[in-house]
Amino acid sequence: MEIKPDKKVLLDIVTTQMPYGKYKGRLISDIPVHYLVWCKQKGAFPKGKIGDLMQNVLEIKSNDLGYILQEIKSWRYK
């Protein structure tokens, strides 16, 4: 069975800015892994779309797939 990523989620990750907190104004894709790990350990991911996007970024980066996000970001400038 092939797992296909949700294109909308990937686009949201590289275009949505963090609306509050320490990383306010940064793209969700650019939030440092150490902060995402901290959120997971503390159960501190926000509820809703932002929290879902943050969890997806953690999963992507934890599996050494962060290059995918960089590639998607580069598409916007072509």
FIZA-946619 format. One record per residue: residue number from 1; y negated, x, z negated of N, C-alpha, C in turn. Coordinates in steps of 0.05 Angstrom, whole numbers, plus 5000, padded with zeros to 4 digits. Layout:
<node i="NUM" n_y="Y" n_x="X" n_z="Z" ca_y="Y" ca_x="X" ca_z="Z" c_y="Y" c_x="X" c_z="Z"/>
...
//
This chain:
<node i="1" n_y="5024" n_x="5017" n_z="5000" ca_y="5000" ca_x="5000" ca_z="5000" c_y="4975" c_x="5018" c_z="5000"/>
<node i="2" n_y="4958" n_x="5013" n_z="5019" ca_y="4933" ca_x="5028" ca_z="5021" c_y="4911" c_x="5015" c_z="5005"/>
<node i="3" n_y="4897" n_x="5031" n_z="4989" ca_y="4874" ca_x="5020" ca_z="4974" c_y="4849" c_x="5026" c_z="4990"/>
<node i="4" n_y="4833" n_x="5006" n_z="4995" ca_y="4809" ca_x="5009" ca_z="5011" c_y="4785" c_x="5005" c_z="4992"/>
<node i="5" n_y="4766" n_x="5023" n_z="4992" ca_y="4742" ca_x="5020" ca_z="4975" c_y="4725" c_x="4998" c_z="4985"/>
<node i="6" n_y="4711" n_x="4985" n_z="4967" ca_y="4692" ca_x="4964" ca_z="4973" c_y="4666" c_x="4977" c_z="4983"/>
<node i="7" n_y="4660" n_x="4974" n_z="5008" ca_y="4636" ca_x="4986" ca_z="5020" c_y="4611" c_x="4978" c_z="5006"/>
<node i="8" n_y="4609" n_x="4953" n_z="4999" ca_y="4584" ca_x="4943" ca_z="4985" c_y="4580" c_x="4957" c_z="4959"/>
<node i="9" n_y="4602" n_x="4961" n_z="4944" ca_y="4600" ca_x="4975" ca_z="4918" c_y="4591" c_x="5003" c_z="4922"/>
<node i="10" n_y="4602" n_x="5017" n_z="4942" ca_y="4594" ca_x="5045" ca_z="4947" c_y="4565" c_x="5047" c_z="4955"/>
<node i="11" n_y="4556" n_x="5028" n_z="4972" ca_y="4528" ca_x="5028" ca_z="4979" c_y="4510" c_x="5022" c_z="4955"/>
<node i="12" n_y="4518" n_x="5003" n_z="4939" ca_y="4503" ca_x="4997" ca_z="4915" c_y="4501" c_x="5021" c_z="4896"/>
<node i="13" n_y="4522" n_x="5036" n_z="4894" ca_y="4523" ca_x="5060" ca_z="4876" c_y="4502" c_x="5080" c_z="4885"/>
<node i="14" n_y="4498" n_x="5084" n_z="4911" ca_y="4480" ca_x="5104" ca_z="4922" c_y="4452" c_x="5094" c_z="4927"/>
<node i="15" n_y="4447" n_x="5068" n_z="4922" ca_y="4420" ca_x="5057" ca_z="4927" c_y="4408" c_x="5043" c_z="4903"/>
<node i="16" n_y="4423" n_x="5038" n_z="4882" ca_y="4413" ca_x="5024" ca_z="4858" c_y="4404" c_x="5045" c_z="4838"/>
<node i="17" n_y="4380" n_x="5040" n_z="4827" ca_y="4369" ca_x="5057" ca_z="4807" c_y="4376" c_x="5046" c_z="4779"/>
<node i="18" n_y="4379" n_x="5064" n_z="4760" ca_y="4384" ca_x="5056" ca_z="4733" c_y="4358" c_x="5043" c_z="4723"/>
<node i="19" n_y="4360" n_x="5018" n_z="4713" ca_y="4335" ca_x="5004" ca_z="4706" c_y="4323" c_x="5010" c_z="4679"/>
<node i="20" n_y="4338" n_x="5025" n_z="4662" ca_y="4328" ca_x="5030" ca_z="4634" c_y="4343" c_x="5054" c_z="4623"/>
<node i="21" n_y="4334" n_x="5062" n_z="4599" ca_y="4347" ca_x="5083" ca_z="4584" c_y="4340" c_x="5112" c_z="4593"/>
<node i="22" n_y="4356" n_x="5130" n_z="4584" ca_y="4351" ca_x="5159" ca_z="4588" c_y="4349" c_x="5166" c_z="4618"/>
<node i="23" n_y="4364" n_x="5152" n_z="4634" ca_y="4364" ca_x="5159" ca_z="4663" c_y="4350" c_x="5138" c_z="4680"/>
<node i="24" n_y="4331" n_x="5124" n_z="4668" ca_y="4316" ca_x="5104" ca_z="4683" c_y="4304" c_x="5116" c_z="4708"/>
<node i="25" n_y="4307" n_x="5102" n_z="4730" ca_y="4295" ca_x="5111" ca_z="4756" c_y="4314" c_x="5128" c_z="4772"/>
<node i="26" n_y="4335" n_x="5138" n_z="4760" ca_y="4354" ca_x="5154" ca_z="4775" c_y="4374" c_x="5136" c_z="4789"/>
<node i="27" n_y="4384" n_x="5145" n_z="4812" ca_y="4405" ca_x="5130" ca_z="4826" c_y="4430" c_x="5130" c_z="4808"/>
<node i="28" n_y="4444" n_x="5109" n_z="4808" ca_y="4469" ca_x="5107" ca_z="4792" c_y="4488" c_x="5130" c_z="4799"/>
<node i="29" n_y="4489" n_x="5137" n_z="4824" ca_y="4506" ca_x="5159" ca_z="4833" c_y="4498" c_x="5186" c_z="4822"/>
<node i="30" n_y="4474" n_x="5188" n_z="4813" ca_y="4464" ca_x="5214" ca_z="4803" c_y="4464" c_x="5217" c_z="4772"/>
<node i="31" n_y="4475" n_x="5196" n_z="4759" ca_y="4477" ca_x="5198" ca_z="4730" c_y="4498" c_x="5219" c_z="4723"/>
<node i="32" n_y="4492" n_x="5238" n_z="4705" ca_y="4512" ca_x="5259" ca_z="4699" c_y="4538" c_x="5248" c_z="4687"/>
<node i="33" n_y="4560" n_x="5261" n_z="4694" ca_y="4586" ca_x="5253" ca_z="4685" c_y="4587" c_x="5253" c_z="4654"/>
<node i="34" n_y="4575" n_x="5273" n_z="4641" ca_y="4577" ca_x="5274" ca_z="4612" c_y="4566" c_x="5249" c_z="4599"/>
<node i="35" n_y="4545" n_x="5238" n_z="4611" ca_y="4533" ca_x="5213" ca_z="4600" c_y="4552" c_x="5189" c_z="4605"/>
<node i="36" n_y="4565" n_x="5188" n_z="4629" ca_y="4583" ca_x="5167" ca_z="4635" c_y="4608" c_x="5168" c_z="4617"/>
<node i="37" n_y="4617" n_x="5192" n_z="4611" ca_y="4640" ca_x="5196" ca_z="4593" c_y="4632" c_x="5186" c_z="4565"/>
<node i="38" n_y="4608" n_x="5194" n_z="4556" ca_y="4598" ca_x="5185" ca_z="4530" c_y="4598" c_x="5155" c_z="4529"/>
<node i="39" n_y="4587" n_x="5142" n_z="4549" ca_y="4586" ca_x="5112" ca_z="4550" c_y="4614" c_x="5101" c_z="4547"/>
<node i="40" n_y="4633" n_x="5112" n_z="4561" ca_y="4661" ca_x="5102" ca_z="4560" c_y="4672" c_x="5106" c_z="4532"/>
<node i="41" n_y="4668" n_x="5129" n_z="4521" ca_y="4679" ca_x="5134" ca_z="4494" c_y="4667" c_x="5116" c_z="4473"/>
<node i="42" n_y="4642" n_x="5110" n_z="4475" ca_y="4628" ca_x="5093" ca_z="4456" c_y="4630" c_x="5063" c_z="4462"/>
<node i="43" n_y="4642" n_x="5057" n_z="4485" ca_y="4642" ca_x="5029" ca_z="4494" c_y="4614" c_x="5019" c_z="4500"/>
<node i="44" n_y="4597" n_x="5037" n_z="4510" ca_y="4569" ca_x="5031" ca_z="4514" c_y="4560" c_x="5025" c_z="4543"/>
<node i="45" n_y="4580" n_x="5020" n_z="4560" ca_y="4571" ca_x="5012" ca_z="4587" c_y="4557" c_x="4985" c_z="4585"/>
<node i="46" n_y="4535" n_x="4982" n_z="4599" ca_y="4522" ca_x="4956" ca_z="4598" c_y="4539" c_x="4935" c_z="4611"/>
<node i="47" n_y="4535" n_x="4910" n_z="4603" ca_y="4550" ca_x="4888" ca_z="4616" c_y="4538" c_x="4882" c_z="4643"/>
<node i="48" n_y="4554" n_x="4873" n_z="4661" ca_y="4544" ca_x="4864" ca_z="4687" c_y="4546" c_x="4886" c_z="4709"/>
<node i="49" n_y="4530" n_x="4882" n_z="4729" ca_y="4532" ca_x="4899" ca_z="4753" c_y="4527" c_x="4928" c_z="4748"/>
<node i="50" n_y="4506" n_x="4934" n_z="4732" ca_y="4499" ca_x="4962" ca_z="4726" c_y="4523" c_x="4976" c_z="4713"/>
<node i="51" n_y="4534" n_x="4964" n_z="4693" ca_y="4557" ca_x="4975" ca_z="4679" c_y="4581" c_x="4979" c_z="4697"/>
<node i="52" n_y="4586" n_x="4960" n_z="4715" ca_y="4608" ca_x="4962" ca_z="4734" c_y="4603" c_x="4986" c_z="4753"/>
<node i="53" n_y="4579" n_x="4989" n_z="4762" ca_y="4573" ca_x="5011" ca_z="4780" c_y="4576" c_x="5038" c_z="4766"/>
<node i="54" n_y="4567" n_x="5039" n_z="4741" ca_y="4570" ca_x="5064" ca_z="4725" c_y="4599" c_x="5071" c_z="4721"/>
<node i="55" n_y="4616" n_x="5051" n_z="4715" ca_y="4644" ca_x="5056" ca_z="4712" c_y="4657" c_x="5066" c_z="4738"/>
<node i="56" n_y="4648" n_x="5054" n_z="4760" ca_y="4659" ca_x="5063" ca_z="4786" c_y="4651" c_x="5092" c_z="4791"/>
<node i="57" n_y="4626" n_x="5100" n_z="4785" ca_y="4618" ca_x="5127" ca_z="4789" c_y="4635" c_x="5146" c_z="4772"/>
<node i="58" n_y="4639" n_x="5138" n_z="4747" ca_y="4656" ca_x="5155" ca_z="4730" c_y="4684" c_x="5159" c_z="4742"/>
<node i="59" n_y="4695" n_x="5137" n_z="4752" ca_y="4722" ca_x="5139" ca_z="4764" c_y="4722" c_x="5157" c_z="4788"/>
<node i="60" n_y="4702" n_x="5154" n_z="4805" ca_y="4700" ca_x="5170" ca_z="4829" c_y="4696" c_x="5200" c_z="4822"/>
<node i="61" n_y="4677" n_x="5206" n_z="4805" ca_y="4672" ca_x="5234" ca_z="4798" c_y="4695" c_x="5246" c_z="4782"/>
<node i="62" n_y="4708" n_x="5231" n_z="4765" ca_y="4730" ca_x="5241" ca_z="4749" c_y="4754" c_x="5249" c_z="4766"/>
<node i="63" n_y="4756" n_x="5238" n_z="4790" ca_y="4777" ca_x="5244" ca_z="4808" c_y="4768" c_x="5263" c_z="4830"/>
<node i="64" n_y="4747" n_x="5278" n_z="4824" ca_y="4736" ca_x="5298" ca_z="4843" c_y="4730" c_x="5286" c_z="4871"/>
<node i="65" n_y="4719" n_x="5262" n_z="4871" ca_y="4712" ca_x="5249" ca_z="4896" c_y="4682" c_x="5245" c_z="4899"/>
<node i="66" n_y="4667" n_x="5259" n_z="4883" ca_y="4638" ca_x="5257" ca_z="4884" c_y="4626" c_x="5263" c_z="4911"/>
<node i="67" n_y="4640" n_x="5280" n_z="4926" ca_y="4631" ca_x="5286" ca_z="4953" c_y="4628" c_x="5261" c_z="4971"/>
<node i="68" n_y="4644" n_x="5241" n_z="4965" ca_y="4642" ca_x="5216" ca_z="4981" c_y="4615" c_x="5203" c_z="4977"/>
<node i="69" n_y="4605" n_x="5204" n_z="4952" ca_y="4579" ca_x="5192" ca_z="4947" c_y="4557" c_x="5208" c_z="4961"/>
<node i="70" n_y="4560" n_x="5234" n_z="4961" ca_y="4540" ca_x="5251" ca_z="4975" c_y="4540" c_x="5245" c_z="5005"/>
<node i="71" n_y="4563" n_x="5241" n_z="5016" ca_y="4565" ca_x="5235" ca_z="5044" c_y="4553" c_x="5208" c_z="5051"/>
<node i="72" n_y="4558" n_x="5188" n_z="5034" ca_y="4546" ca_x="5162" ca_z="5039" c_y="4516" c_x="5163" c_z="5037"/>
<node i="73" n_y="4505" n_x="5178" n_z="5017" ca_y="4477" ca_x="5181" ca_z="5014" c_y="4465" c_x="5194" c_z="5039"/>
<node i="74" n_y="4479" n_x="5213" n_z="5051" ca_y="4468" ca_x="5226" ca_z="5075" c_y="4467" c_x="5208" c_z="5099"/>
<node i="75" n_y="4483" n_x="5187" n_z="5100" ca_y="4483" ca_x="5168" ca_z="5122" c_y="4456" c_x="5154" c_z="5124"/>
<node i="76" n_y="4444" n_x="5150" n_z="5101" ca_y="4418" ca_x="5135" ca_z="5101" c_y="4396" c_x="5150" c_z="5116"/>
<node i="77" n_y="4399" n_x="5176" n_z="5119" ca_y="4378" ca_x="5193" ca_z="5131" c_y="4384" c_x="5201" c_z="5159"/>
<node i="78" n_y="4405" n_x="5190" n_z="5171" ca_y="4412" ca_x="5197" ca_z="5198" c_y="4400" c_x="5178" c_z="5218"/>
//
